[in-house]
Amino acid sequence: MSTSLALIERDAVANPLKMKSEALGLYVSQQMTTVLTVLSDLKPYIEELWARFDTGEVILGCSTRREFCEQVLQRTPRAVRYMLEGGNHNRGETVSPPKPKTEPHQVTDEEFAQYLKEYPNDIRKVATKLLDTKA
Protein backbone atom coordinates (compact mmCIF):
# COMPACT_ATOMS: atom_id res chain seq x y z
CA MET A 1 0.00 0.00 0.00
CA SER A 2 1.48 3.33 -0.97
CA THR A 3 1.60 6.17 1.53
CA SER A 4 -0.16 8.49 -0.87
CA LEU A 5 -3.21 6.24 -0.82
CA ALA A 6 -3.10 5.81 2.93
CA LEU A 7 -3.07 9.56 3.52
CA ILE A 8 -6.56 10.87 3.02
CA GLU A 9 -7.26 14.55 3.43
CA ARG A 10 -9.59 15.47 6.28
CA ASP A 11 -12.13 17.20 4.03
CA ALA A 12 -12.11 14.26 1.60
CA VAL A 13 -13.01 11.84 4.39
CA ALA A 14 -16.14 13.83 5.14
CA ASN A 15 -17.28 13.61 1.52
CA PRO A 16 -16.86 10.25 -0.22
CA LEU A 17 -17.71 11.90 -3.55
CA LYS A 18 -14.39 13.79 -3.48
CA MET A 19 -12.26 10.74 -2.73
CA LYS A 20 -10.47 8.77 -5.43
CA SER A 21 -11.72 5.20 -5.79
CA GLU A 22 -8.63 3.49 -4.34
CA ALA A 23 -8.50 5.93 -1.42
CA LEU A 24 -12.20 5.39 -0.76
CA GLY A 25 -11.73 1.62 -0.80
CA LEU A 26 -8.74 1.87 1.54
CA TYR A 27 -10.64 4.12 3.90
CA VAL A 28 -13.52 1.65 4.16
CA SER A 29 -11.09 -1.25 4.55
CA GLN A 30 -9.18 0.49 7.34
CA GLN A 31 -12.35 1.54 9.14
CA MET A 32 -13.60 -2.07 9.15
CA THR A 33 -10.51 -3.15 11.07
CA THR A 34 -10.88 -0.58 13.83
CA VAL A 35 -12.54 -1.48 17.09
CA LEU A 36 -16.28 -0.90 17.36
CA THR A 37 -16.83 0.09 13.76
CA VAL A 38 -20.34 -0.78 12.70
CA LEU A 39 -21.01 -1.45 9.05
CA SER A 40 -23.81 1.12 9.03
CA ASP A 41 -21.29 3.83 10.04
CA LEU A 42 -19.73 3.39 6.59
CA LYS A 43 -23.01 3.47 4.67
CA PRO A 44 -22.34 6.66 2.61
CA TYR A 45 -18.89 5.37 1.64
CA ILE A 46 -20.17 1.95 0.63
CA GLU A 47 -23.01 3.52 -1.38
CA GLU A 48 -20.43 5.57 -3.29
CA LEU A 49 -18.28 2.48 -3.85
CA TRP A 50 -21.31 0.63 -5.24
CA ALA A 51 -21.96 3.48 -7.68
CA ARG A 52 -18.36 3.26 -8.85
CA PHE A 53 -18.54 -0.51 -9.28
CA ASP A 54 -21.59 0.11 -11.50
CA THR A 55 -19.38 2.18 -13.82
CA GLY A 56 -16.93 -0.72 -14.14
CA GLU A 57 -14.14 0.52 -11.87
CA VAL A 58 -11.77 -1.92 -10.20
CA ILE A 59 -11.20 -0.96 -6.56
CA LEU A 60 -8.57 -2.66 -4.39
CA GLY A 61 -8.39 -5.47 -6.92
CA CYS A 62 -12.14 -6.07 -6.76
CA SER A 63 -14.27 -5.64 -9.86
CA THR A 64 -17.62 -6.57 -8.31
CA ARG A 65 -19.57 -5.73 -5.19
CA ARG A 66 -19.48 -9.37 -4.17
CA GLU A 67 -15.68 -9.51 -4.30
CA PHE A 68 -15.42 -6.31 -2.27
CA CYS A 69 -17.87 -7.60 0.36
CA GLU A 70 -16.07 -10.88 0.82
CA GLN A 71 -12.44 -9.78 0.44
CA VAL A 72 -12.40 -6.29 1.97
CA LEU A 73 -15.44 -5.99 4.23
CA GLN A 74 -15.33 -9.61 5.39
CA ARG A 75 -19.12 -9.67 5.15
CA THR A 76 -21.58 -11.47 2.95
CA PRO A 77 -23.18 -9.48 0.13
CA ARG A 78 -26.53 -10.14 1.81
CA ALA A 79 -25.39 -8.52 5.09
CA VAL A 80 -24.20 -5.42 3.23
CA ARG A 81 -27.44 -5.22 1.21
CA TYR A 82 -29.43 -5.56 4.43
CA MET A 83 -27.53 -2.63 5.96
CA LEU A 84 -27.88 -0.45 2.85
CA GLU A 85 -31.62 -1.09 2.63
CA GLY A 86 -32.15 -0.31 6.32
CA GLY A 87 -33.14 -3.77 7.49
CA ASN A 88 -36.30 -5.78 6.95
CA HIS A 89 -39.20 -3.35 6.63
CA ASN A 90 -41.85 -6.13 6.69
CA ARG A 91 -40.78 -7.40 10.07
CA GLY A 92 -41.66 -4.42 12.23
CA GLU A 93 -39.54 -3.76 15.27
CA THR A 94 -36.21 -5.57 15.00
CA VAL A 95 -34.48 -4.15 18.06
CA SER A 96 -36.02 -4.03 21.50
CA PRO A 97 -36.23 -0.58 23.05
CA PRO A 98 -33.62 0.02 25.72
CA LYS A 99 -34.66 -0.78 29.27
CA PRO A 100 -34.92 2.23 31.53
CA LYS A 101 -31.90 2.47 33.80
CA THR A 102 -32.63 2.32 37.48
CA GLU A 103 -30.66 4.65 39.68
CA PRO A 104 -28.69 2.99 42.49
CA HIS A 105 -29.98 3.80 45.93
CA GLN A 106 -29.20 3.05 49.54
CA VAL A 107 -31.18 0.03 50.73
CA THR A 108 -33.28 0.83 53.77
CA ASP A 109 -33.57 -1.41 56.82
CA GLU A 110 -37.16 -2.11 55.85
CA GLU A 111 -36.16 -3.23 52.31
CA PHE A 112 -33.37 -5.41 53.70
CA ALA A 113 -35.72 -7.03 56.21
CA GLN A 114 -38.20 -7.73 53.40
CA TYR A 115 -35.41 -9.29 51.30
CA LEU A 116 -34.38 -11.54 54.20
CA LYS A 117 -37.98 -12.73 54.57
CA GLU A 118 -38.24 -13.56 50.86
CA TYR A 119 -34.76 -15.10 50.50
CA PRO A 120 -33.63 -16.30 53.93
CA ASN A 121 -30.74 -18.47 52.72
CA ASP A 122 -29.16 -16.14 50.14
CA ILE A 123 -27.19 -14.00 52.60
CA ARG A 124 -25.97 -17.06 54.47
CA LYS A 125 -24.82 -18.75 51.23
CA VAL A 126 -22.92 -15.69 50.06
CA ALA A 127 -21.26 -15.18 53.44
CA THR A 128 -20.28 -18.84 53.67
CA LYS A 129 -18.86 -18.79 50.15
CA LEU A 130 -16.80 -15.68 50.92
CA LEU A 131 -15.45 -17.16 54.14
CA ASP A 132 -14.59 -20.48 52.43
CA THR A 133 -12.59 -18.77 49.67
CA LYS A 134 -10.53 -16.73 52.17
CA ALA A 135 -9.52 -19.75 54.23
DSSP file (Angstrom, degrees, kcal/mol; ACC not computed):
  #  RESIDUE AA STRUCTURE BP1 BP2  ACC     N-H-->O    O-->H-N    N-H-->O    O-->H-N    TCO  KAPPA ALPHA  PHI   PSI    X-CA   Y-CA   Z-CA
    1    1 A M              0   0    0      0, 0.0     2,-0.2     0, 0.0     0, 0.0   0.000 360.0 360.0 360.0 128.8    0.0    0.0    0.0
    2    2 A S     >  -     0   0    0      1,-0.1     4,-1.6     5,-0.0     3,-0.5  -0.492 360.0-126.2 -81.5 152.1    1.5    3.3   -1.0
    3    3 A T  H  > S+     0   0    0      1,-0.2     4,-2.0     2,-0.2    -1,-0.1   0.810 107.9  62.6 -68.3 -28.2    1.6    6.2    1.5
    4    4 A S  H  4 S+     0   0    0      1,-0.2    -1,-0.2     2,-0.2    19,-0.0   0.858 106.8  44.1 -66.2 -32.4   -0.2    8.5   -0.9
    5    5 A L  H  4 S+     0   0    0     -3,-0.5    -1,-0.2     1,-0.2    -2,-0.2   0.836 111.3  53.7 -77.8 -32.2   -3.2    6.2   -0.8
    6    6 A A  H  < S+     0   0    0     -4,-1.6     2,-0.7     1,-0.1    -2,-0.2   0.818  95.1  76.9 -72.5 -29.2   -3.1    5.8    2.9
    7    7 A L     <  -     0   0    0     -4,-2.0     2,-0.5    -5,-0.1    -1,-0.1  -0.735  64.1-179.5 -85.6 115.4   -3.1    9.6    3.5
    8    8 A I        -     0   0    0     -2,-0.7     5,-0.1    11,-0.0    -3,-0.1  -0.965  29.8-115.5-117.9 128.2   -6.6   10.9    3.0
    9    9 A E     >  -     0   0    0     -2,-0.5     4,-1.7     1,-0.1     3,-0.3  -0.277  22.4-121.8 -62.6 146.8   -7.3   14.5    3.4
   10   10 A R  H  > S+     0   0    0      1,-0.2     4,-1.2     2,-0.2    -1,-0.1   0.889 112.2  47.8 -57.9 -43.2   -9.6   15.5    6.3
   11   11 A D  H  > S+     0   0    0      1,-0.2     4,-0.8     2,-0.2    -1,-0.2   0.801 108.6  55.5 -72.0 -26.0  -12.1   17.2    4.0
   12   12 A A  H  4 S+     0   0    0     -3,-0.3     3,-0.3     1,-0.2     7,-0.3   0.839 101.6  57.6 -72.9 -31.8  -12.1   14.3    1.6
   13   13 A V  H  < S+     0   0    0     -4,-1.7    -1,-0.2     1,-0.2    -2,-0.2   0.882 103.2  53.8 -64.7 -36.8  -13.0   11.8    4.4
   14   14 A A  H  < S+     0   0    0     -4,-1.2    -1,-0.2     1,-0.2    -2,-0.2   0.782 114.7  42.0 -68.8 -26.1  -16.1   13.8    5.1
   15   15 A N    >X  -     0   0    0     -4,-0.8     3,-1.6    -3,-0.3     4,-0.5  -0.895  63.0-169.4-127.3 102.7  -17.3   13.6    1.5
   16   16 A P  G >4 S+     0   0    0      0, 0.0     3,-0.6     0, 0.0    -1,-0.1   0.732  85.0  69.7 -63.2 -20.1  -16.9   10.3   -0.2
   17   17 A L  G 34 S+     0   0    0      1,-0.2    -5,-0.1     7,-0.0     7,-0.0   0.791  98.5  49.7 -67.4 -26.4  -17.7   11.9   -3.6
   18   18 A K  G <4 S+     0   0    0     -3,-1.6    -1,-0.2    -6,-0.3     2,-0.2   0.595  92.8  96.3 -87.5 -11.7  -14.4   13.8   -3.5
   19   19 A M  S << S-     0   0    0     -3,-0.6     2,-0.1    -4,-0.5   -11,-0.0  -0.512  78.8-115.8 -82.6 145.8  -12.3   10.7   -2.7
   20   20 A K     >  -     0   0    0     -2,-0.2     4,-2.7     1,-0.1     5,-0.2  -0.436  33.6-109.3 -71.6 156.3  -10.5    8.8   -5.4
   21   21 A S  H  > S+     0   0    0      1,-0.2     4,-2.6     2,-0.2     5,-0.2   0.905 116.7  46.0 -58.5 -47.9  -11.7    5.2   -5.8
   22   22 A E  H  > S+     0   0    0      1,-0.2     4,-2.5     2,-0.2    -1,-0.2   0.905 114.4  48.7 -63.4 -41.0   -8.6    3.5   -4.3
   23   23 A A  H  > S+     0   0    0      2,-0.2     4,-2.5     1,-0.2    -2,-0.2   0.895 111.4  50.2 -65.2 -39.6   -8.5    5.9   -1.4
   24   24 A L  H  X S+     0   0    0     -4,-2.7     4,-2.3     2,-0.2    -2,-0.2   0.923 111.7  48.0 -63.5 -45.0  -12.2    5.4   -0.8
   25   25 A G  H  X S+     0   0    0     -4,-2.6     4,-2.4    -5,-0.2    -2,-0.2   0.907 112.8  48.5 -62.2 -42.4  -11.7    1.6   -0.8
   26   26 A L  H  X S+     0   0    0     -4,-2.5     4,-3.0     2,-0.2     5,-0.2   0.902 109.2  53.3 -64.6 -41.1   -8.7    1.9    1.5
   27   27 A Y  H  X S+     0   0    0     -4,-2.5     4,-2.4     2,-0.2    -2,-0.2   0.944 111.7  44.5 -59.3 -48.5  -10.6    4.1    3.9
   28   28 A V  H  X S+     0   0    0     -4,-2.3     4,-1.8     1,-0.2    -1,-0.2   0.918 113.9  51.0 -62.4 -43.5  -13.5    1.6    4.2
   29   29 A S  H  X S+     0   0    0     -4,-2.4     4,-0.7     1,-0.2    -2,-0.2   0.921 112.4  45.6 -60.6 -45.5  -11.1   -1.3    4.6
   30   30 A Q  H >< S+     0   0    0     -4,-3.0     3,-0.7     1,-0.2     4,-0.5   0.882 110.6  53.3 -67.3 -38.0   -9.2    0.5    7.3
   31   31 A Q  H >< S+     0   0    0     -4,-2.4     3,-0.8    -5,-0.2    -1,-0.2   0.836 102.7  58.7 -66.4 -31.7  -12.3    1.5    9.1
   32   32 A M  H 3< S+     0   0    0     -4,-1.8    -1,-0.2     1,-0.2    -2,-0.2   0.741 104.0  52.4 -69.9 -21.6  -13.6   -2.1    9.1
   33   33 A T  T << S+     0   0    0     -4,-0.7    -1,-0.2    -3,-0.7    -2,-0.2   0.550  89.9  96.6 -92.0  -6.9  -10.5   -3.2   11.1
   34   34 A T  S X  S-     0   0    0     -3,-0.8     3,-1.2    -4,-0.5     2,-0.1  -0.467  87.9 -91.5 -81.1 157.1  -10.9   -0.6   13.8
   35   35 A V  T 3  S+     0   0    0      1,-0.2    -1,-0.1    -2,-0.1     3,-0.1  -0.413 103.6   6.3 -69.5 138.1  -12.5   -1.5   17.1
   36   36 A L  T 3  S+     0   0    0      1,-0.2     2,-0.5    -2,-0.1    -1,-0.2   0.674  82.2 151.8  65.4  22.7  -16.3   -0.9   17.4
   37   37 A T    <   -     0   0    0     -3,-1.2     2,-0.4    -5,-0.2    -1,-0.2  -0.739  31.7-153.8 -82.4 128.1  -16.8    0.1   13.8
   38   38 A V    >>  -     0   0    0     -2,-0.5     3,-1.9     1,-0.1     4,-0.6  -0.829  19.7-126.5-101.6 139.9  -20.3   -0.8   12.7
   39   39 A L  G >4 S+     0   0    0     -2,-0.4     3,-1.5     1,-0.3    -1,-0.1   0.853 109.4  60.2 -53.7 -37.9  -21.0   -1.4    9.1
   40   40 A S  G >4 S+     0   0    0      1,-0.3     3,-1.3     2,-0.2    -1,-0.3   0.734  91.8  68.0 -66.9 -20.7  -23.8    1.1    9.0
   41   41 A D  G <4 S+     0   0    0     -3,-1.9    -1,-0.3     1,-0.2    -2,-0.2   0.782 102.8  46.8 -64.8 -25.3  -21.3    3.8   10.0
   42   42 A L  G XX S+     0   0    0     -3,-1.5     4,-2.5    -4,-0.6     3,-0.5   0.237  77.8 116.9-100.2  12.4  -19.7    3.4    6.6
   43   43 A K  H <> S+     0   0    0     -3,-1.3     4,-2.6     1,-0.2     5,-0.2   0.881  73.9  48.1 -52.4 -49.7  -23.0    3.5    4.7
   44   44 A P  H 3> S+     0   0    0      0, 0.0     4,-1.6     0, 0.0    -1,-0.2   0.861 114.2  48.4 -63.2 -31.9  -22.3    6.7    2.6
   45   45 A Y  H <> S+     0   0    0     -3,-0.5     4,-2.2     2,-0.2    -2,-0.2   0.899 112.4  47.0 -72.5 -41.1  -18.9    5.4    1.6
   46   46 A I  H  X S+     0   0    0     -4,-2.5     4,-2.6     2,-0.2     5,-0.2   0.889 109.3  54.6 -68.9 -38.4  -20.2    2.0    0.6
   47   47 A E  H  X S+     0   0    0     -4,-2.6     4,-1.8    -5,-0.3    -1,-0.2   0.905 109.9  47.3 -60.0 -40.5  -23.0    3.5   -1.4
   48   48 A E  H  X S+     0   0    0     -4,-1.6     4,-1.8    -5,-0.2    -2,-0.2   0.895 110.4  52.0 -68.1 -39.7  -20.4    5.6   -3.3
   49   49 A L  H  X S+     0   0    0     -4,-2.2     4,-2.4     1,-0.2    -2,-0.2   0.918 107.8  52.4 -60.8 -42.5  -18.3    2.5   -3.9
   50   50 A W  H  X S+     0   0    0     -4,-2.6     4,-1.9     1,-0.2    -1,-0.2   0.898 107.2  52.2 -61.5 -40.5  -21.3    0.6   -5.2
   51   51 A A  H  X S+     0   0    0     -4,-1.8     4,-0.7     1,-0.2    -1,-0.2   0.886 110.6  48.5 -63.0 -37.6  -22.0    3.5   -7.7
   52   52 A R  H ><>S+     0   0    0     -4,-1.8     5,-1.8     1,-0.2     3,-0.5   0.854 107.1  54.1 -73.1 -34.4  -18.4    3.3   -8.8
   53   53 A F  H ><5S+     0   0    0     -4,-2.4     3,-1.6     1,-0.2    -1,-0.2   0.873 102.4  60.0 -64.0 -34.8  -18.5   -0.5   -9.3
   54   54 A D  H 3<5S+     0   0    0     -4,-1.9    -1,-0.2     1,-0.3    -2,-0.2   0.768 101.1  54.1 -63.3 -25.4  -21.6    0.1  -11.5
   55   55 A T  T <<5S-     0   0    0     -4,-0.7    -1,-0.3    -3,-0.5    -2,-0.2   0.462 124.7-103.8 -88.2  -0.7  -19.4    2.2  -13.8
   56   56 A G  T < 5 +     0   0    0     -3,-1.6    -3,-0.2     1,-0.2    -2,-0.1   0.569  65.9 155.1  95.1   9.7  -16.9   -0.7  -14.1
   57   57 A E      < -     0   0    0     -5,-1.8     2,-0.6     1,-0.1    -1,-0.2  -0.369  39.1-136.5 -71.0 150.3  -14.1    0.5  -11.9
   58   58 A V        -     0   0    0     -2,-0.1     2,-0.5     3,-0.0     5,-0.2  -0.948  23.9-171.4-105.6 122.7  -11.8   -1.9  -10.2
   59   59 A I  B >   -A   62   0A   0      3,-2.6     3,-1.9    -2,-0.6     5,-0.1  -0.970  66.9 -16.3-124.3 122.6  -11.2   -1.0   -6.6
   60   60 A L  T 3  S-     0   0    0     -2,-0.5    -1,-0.2     1,-0.3     3,-0.1   0.839 128.4 -54.2  52.8  37.4   -8.6   -2.7   -4.4
   61   61 A G  T 3  S+     0   0    0      1,-0.2     2,-0.5    -3,-0.1    -1,-0.3   0.517 114.8 118.7  79.3   5.5   -8.4   -5.5   -6.9
   62   62 A C  B <   +A   59   0A   0     -3,-1.9    -3,-2.6     1,-0.1    -1,-0.2  -0.895  37.3 179.4-108.0 130.8  -12.1   -6.1   -6.8
   63   63 A S        +     0   0    0     -2,-0.5     2,-0.3    -5,-0.2    -1,-0.1   0.505  67.9  46.8-105.5  -6.4  -14.3   -5.6   -9.9
   64   64 A T  S  > S-     0   0    0     -5,-0.1     4,-1.9     1,-0.1     5,-0.1  -0.903  80.2-118.9-132.1 161.6  -17.6   -6.6   -8.3
   65   65 A R  H  > S+     0   0    0     -2,-0.3     4,-2.9     1,-0.2     5,-0.2   0.905 114.5  56.4 -61.7 -41.9  -19.6   -5.7   -5.2
   66   66 A R  H  > S+     0   0    0      1,-0.2     4,-2.5     2,-0.2     5,-0.3   0.922 106.7  48.1 -58.9 -46.7  -19.5   -9.4   -4.2
   67   67 A E  H  > S+     0   0    0      1,-0.2     4,-3.1     2,-0.2     5,-0.5   0.921 112.6  49.2 -60.4 -43.5  -15.7   -9.5   -4.3
   68   68 A F  H  X>S+     0   0    0     -4,-1.9     5,-2.1     1,-0.2     4,-1.9   0.914 110.9  50.1 -63.8 -43.4  -15.4   -6.3   -2.3
   69   69 A C  I  <>S+     0   0    0     -4,-2.9     6,-2.4     3,-0.2     5,-0.7   0.946 119.2  36.3 -58.0 -49.9  -17.9   -7.6    0.4
   70   70 A E  I  <5S+     0   0    0     -4,-2.5    -2,-0.2     4,-0.2    -1,-0.2   0.906 126.5  34.2 -75.1 -42.5  -16.1  -10.9    0.8
   71   71 A Q  I  <5S+     0   0    0     -4,-3.1    -3,-0.2    -5,-0.3    -2,-0.2   0.878 132.4  20.5 -85.0 -38.6  -12.4   -9.8    0.4
   72   72 A V  I  <5S+     0   0    0     -4,-1.9    -3,-0.2    -5,-0.5    -2,-0.1   0.894 131.1  35.2 -99.2 -50.7  -12.4   -6.3    2.0
   73   73 A L  I   <S-     0   0    0     -5,-2.1    -3,-0.2     2,-0.1    -4,-0.2   0.700  89.0-139.8 -79.4 -18.9  -15.4   -6.0    4.2
   74   74 A Q      < +     0   0    0     -5,-0.7     2,-0.3    -6,-0.4    -4,-0.2   0.880  65.6 113.0  57.9  39.0  -15.3   -9.6    5.4
   75   75 A R  S    S-     0   0    0     -6,-2.4    -1,-0.3    -7,-0.1    -2,-0.1  -0.904  73.6-102.5-133.1 160.5  -19.1   -9.7    5.2
   76   76 A T     >  -     0   0    0     -2,-0.3     4,-1.8     1,-0.1     3,-0.2  -0.538  31.3-118.3 -78.9 152.6  -21.6  -11.5    2.9
   77   77 A P  H  > S+     0   0    0      0, 0.0     4,-2.6     0, 0.0     5,-0.2   0.862 116.3  57.5 -57.0 -34.1  -23.2   -9.5    0.1
   78   78 A R  H  > S+     0   0    0      1,-0.2     4,-2.6     2,-0.2     5,-0.2   0.906 103.8  50.7 -64.2 -41.9  -26.5  -10.1    1.8
   79   79 A A  H  > S+     0   0    0     -3,-0.2     4,-1.8     2,-0.2    -1,-0.2   0.886 112.4  46.9 -63.6 -38.6  -25.4   -8.5    5.1
   80   80 A V  H  X S+     0   0    0     -4,-1.8     4,-2.5     2,-0.2    -2,-0.2   0.911 112.3  49.4 -70.5 -41.9  -24.2   -5.4    3.2
   81   81 A R  H  X S+     0   0    0     -4,-2.6     4,-2.3     1,-0.2    -2,-0.2   0.912 109.0  53.6 -60.6 -42.5  -27.4   -5.2    1.2
   82   82 A Y  H  X>S+     0   0    0     -4,-2.6     5,-2.7     1,-0.2     4,-0.5   0.909 111.0  45.9 -58.5 -44.8  -29.4   -5.6    4.4
   83   83 A M  H ><5S+     0   0    0     -4,-1.8     3,-0.9     1,-0.2    -1,-0.2   0.920 112.6  49.7 -65.7 -44.6  -27.5   -2.6    6.0
   84   84 A L  H 3<5S+     0   0    0     -4,-2.5    -2,-0.2     1,-0.3    -1,-0.2   0.842 111.8  48.4 -64.8 -33.8  -27.9   -0.5    2.9
   85   85 A E  H 3<5S-     0   0    0     -4,-2.3    -1,-0.3    -5,-0.2    -2,-0.2   0.527 116.5-113.1 -85.8  -5.6  -31.6   -1.1    2.6
   86   86 A G  T <<5 -     0   0    0     -3,-0.9    -3,-0.2    -4,-0.5    -2,-0.1   0.746  59.7 -71.9  83.8  23.7  -32.2   -0.3    6.3
   87   87 A G  S   <S-     0   0    0     -5,-2.7     2,-0.8    -6,-0.2    -4,-0.0  -0.398  83.7 -30.5  91.5-168.8  -33.1   -3.8    7.5
   88   88 A N    >   -     0   0    0      1,-0.1     3,-0.8    -2,-0.1     4,-0.3  -0.798  49.8-171.7 -92.9 108.4  -36.3   -5.8    7.0
   89   89 A H  T 3  S+     0   0    0     -2,-0.8     3,-0.3     1,-0.2    -1,-0.1   0.659  81.8  59.0 -76.9 -15.8  -39.2   -3.4    6.6
   90   90 A N  T 3  S+     0   0    0      1,-0.2    -1,-0.2     2,-0.0    -2,-0.0   0.606  95.5  65.3 -85.1 -12.3  -41.8   -6.1    6.7
   91   91 A R  S <  S-     0   0    0     -3,-0.8     2,-0.3     1,-0.3    -1,-0.2   0.635  88.1-148.4 -90.0 -15.1  -40.8   -7.4   10.1
   92   92 A G        +     0   0    0     -4,-0.3    -1,-0.3    -3,-0.3     2,-0.3  -0.618  66.4  18.4  82.2-142.3  -41.7   -4.4   12.2
   93   93 A E        +     0   0    0     -2,-0.3     3,-0.1     1,-0.2    -4,-0.0  -0.473  58.9 173.4 -68.7 125.8  -39.5   -3.8   15.3
   94   94 A T        +     0   0    0     -2,-0.3     2,-0.4     1,-0.2    -1,-0.2   0.603  65.5  49.5-107.1 -16.7  -36.2   -5.6   15.0
   95   95 A V  S    S-     0   0    0      3,-0.0    -1,-0.2     0, 0.0     0, 0.0  -0.987  84.4-122.8-126.6 131.1  -34.5   -4.2   18.1
   96   96 A S        -     0   0    0     -2,-0.4     3,-0.1     1,-0.1    -2,-0.0  -0.412  36.2-104.0 -68.1 144.3  -36.0   -4.0   21.5
   97   97 A P        -     0   0    0      0, 0.0    -1,-0.1     0, 0.0     2,-0.0  -0.386  47.6 -92.3 -65.6 148.9  -36.2   -0.6   23.0
   98   98 A P        -     0   0    0      0, 0.0     3,-0.0     0, 0.0    -3,-0.0  -0.320  40.9-113.2 -64.5 144.5  -33.6    0.0   25.7
   99   99 A K        -     0   0    0      1,-0.1     2,-0.1    -3,-0.1    -3,-0.0  -0.524  37.0-102.1 -74.8 142.2  -34.7   -0.8   29.3
  100  100 A P        -     0   0    0      0, 0.0     2,-0.3     0, 0.0    -1,-0.1  -0.441  38.3-119.6 -65.8 137.2  -34.9    2.2   31.5
  101  101 A K        -     0   0    0     -2,-0.1     2,-0.4    -3,-0.0     0, 0.0  -0.599  21.1-139.7 -79.7 134.3  -31.9    2.5   33.8
  102  102 A T        -     0   0    0     -2,-0.3     3,-0.0     3,-0.0    -1,-0.0  -0.780  17.9-123.5 -93.6 137.8  -32.6    2.3   37.5
  103  103 A E        -     0   0    0     -2,-0.4     2,-0.1     1,-0.1    -1,-0.0  -0.596  28.2-112.4 -78.7 136.8  -30.7    4.7   39.7
  104  104 A P        -     0   0    0      0, 0.0     2,-0.3     0, 0.0    -1,-0.1  -0.400  42.7-179.3 -65.8 145.8  -28.7    3.0   42.5
  105  105 A H        -     0   0    0     -2,-0.1     2,-0.4    -3,-0.0    -3,-0.0  -0.965  34.8 -92.8-144.6 161.1  -30.0    3.8   45.9
  106  106 A Q        -     0   0    0     -2,-0.3     2,-0.3     1,-0.1     0, 0.0  -0.615  44.3-123.5 -75.3 126.7  -29.2    3.0   49.5
  107  107 A V        -     0   0    0     -2,-0.4     2,-0.1     1,-0.1    -1,-0.1  -0.547  25.8-135.8 -73.9 132.2  -31.2    0.0   50.7
  108  108 A T     >  -     0   0    0     -2,-0.3     4,-2.4     1,-0.1     5,-0.2  -0.417  20.5-111.1 -83.7 163.5  -33.3    0.8   53.8
  109  109 A D  H  > S+     0   0    0      1,-0.2     4,-2.5     2,-0.2     5,-0.2   0.881 120.4  53.9 -59.8 -38.3  -33.6   -1.4   56.8
  110  110 A E  H  > S+     0   0    0      2,-0.2     4,-2.1     1,-0.2    -1,-0.2   0.917 109.0  46.9 -63.7 -44.3  -37.2   -2.1   55.8
  111  111 A E  H  > S+     0   0    0      2,-0.2     4,-2.2     1,-0.2    -2,-0.2   0.892 113.1  49.7 -64.8 -39.3  -36.2   -3.2   52.3
  112  112 A F  H  X S+     0   0    0     -4,-2.4     4,-2.4     2,-0.2    -2,-0.2   0.903 110.0  50.1 -66.4 -41.2  -33.4   -5.4   53.7
  113  113 A A  H  X S+     0   0    0     -4,-2.5     4,-1.8     2,-0.2    -1,-0.2   0.904 110.6  50.3 -63.2 -41.1  -35.7   -7.0   56.2
  114  114 A Q  H  X S+     0   0    0     -4,-2.1     4,-2.1     2,-0.2    -2,-0.2   0.904 109.8  50.9 -63.0 -41.4  -38.2   -7.7   53.4
  115  115 A Y  H  X S+     0   0    0     -4,-2.2     4,-2.9     1,-0.2    -2,-0.2   0.914 108.1  52.1 -62.4 -43.1  -35.4   -9.3   51.3
  116  116 A L  H  < S+     0   0    0     -4,-2.4    -1,-0.2     1,-0.2    -2,-0.2   0.854 109.0  50.8 -63.1 -34.2  -34.4  -11.5   54.2
  117  117 A K  H  < S+     0   0    0     -4,-1.8    -1,-0.2     1,-0.2    -2,-0.2   0.908 115.9  40.9 -67.8 -40.8  -38.0  -12.7   54.6
  118  118 A E  H  < S+     0   0    0     -4,-2.1    -2,-0.2     1,-0.2    -1,-0.2   0.846 131.6  23.6 -76.4 -34.3  -38.2  -13.6   50.9
  119  119 A Y    >X  +     0   0    0     -4,-2.9     3,-0.6    -5,-0.2     4,-0.6  -0.633  68.5 165.4-132.9  73.8  -34.8  -15.1   50.5
  120  120 A P  T 34 S+     0   0    0      0, 0.0     4,-0.5     0, 0.0    -1,-0.1   0.776  76.3  44.2 -66.5 -27.0  -33.6  -16.3   53.9
  121  121 A N  T 3> S+     0   0    0      1,-0.1     4,-2.4     2,-0.1     5,-0.2   0.627  91.8  80.9 -95.2 -13.0  -30.7  -18.5   52.7
  122  122 A D  H <> S+     0   0    0     -3,-0.6     4,-2.3     1,-0.2     5,-0.2   0.926  94.1  45.3 -61.3 -47.6  -29.2  -16.1   50.1
  123  123 A I  H  X S+     0   0    0     -4,-0.6     4,-2.5     1,-0.2    -1,-0.2   0.908 113.8  50.2 -63.7 -42.3  -27.2  -14.0   52.6
  124  124 A R  H  > S+     0   0    0     -4,-0.5     4,-2.5     1,-0.2    -1,-0.2   0.899 110.7  49.6 -64.3 -40.7  -26.0  -17.1   54.5
  125  125 A K  H  X S+     0   0    0     -4,-2.4     4,-2.4     2,-0.2    -2,-0.2   0.920 112.6  46.6 -64.5 -44.2  -24.8  -18.8   51.2
  126  126 A V  H  X S+     0   0    0     -4,-2.3     4,-2.4     2,-0.2    -2,-0.2   0.928 113.7  47.9 -65.1 -44.8  -22.9  -15.7   50.1
  127  127 A A  H  X S+     0   0    0     -4,-2.5     4,-2.4     1,-0.2    -2,-0.2   0.917 112.8  48.6 -63.0 -43.3  -21.3  -15.2   53.4
  128  128 A T  H  X S+     0   0    0     -4,-2.5     4,-2.5    -5,-0.2    -1,-0.2   0.912 111.0  50.5 -63.2 -42.7  -20.3  -18.8   53.7
  129  129 A K  H  X S+     0   0    0     -4,-2.4     4,-1.8     1,-0.2    -2,-0.2   0.909 111.2  48.5 -62.5 -43.3  -18.9  -18.8   50.2
  130  130 A L  H  X S+     0   0    0     -4,-2.4     4,-1.2     1,-0.2    -1,-0.2   0.911 112.9  47.3 -63.4 -42.6  -16.8  -15.7   50.9
  131  131 A L  H  X S+     0   0    0     -4,-2.4     4,-1.0     1,-0.2    -2,-0.2   0.881 110.5  52.8 -68.0 -37.6  -15.5  -17.2   54.1
  132  132 A D  H  < S+     0   0    0     -4,-2.5     3,-0.3     1,-0.2    -1,-0.2   0.866 108.0  50.4 -65.9 -36.5  -14.6  -20.5   52.4
  133  133 A T  H  < S+     0   0    0     -4,-1.8    -1,-0.2     1,-0.2    -2,-0.2   0.767 108.8  52.1 -75.6 -24.3  -12.6  -18.8   49.7
  134  134 A K  H  <        0   0    0     -4,-1.2    -1,-0.2     1,-0.2    -2,-0.2   0.696 360.0 360.0 -82.5 -19.1  -10.5  -16.7   52.2
  135  135 A A     <        0   0    0     -4,-1.0    -1,-0.2    -3,-0.3    -2,-0.1   0.480 360.0 360.0 -76.1 360.0   -9.5  -19.7   54.2
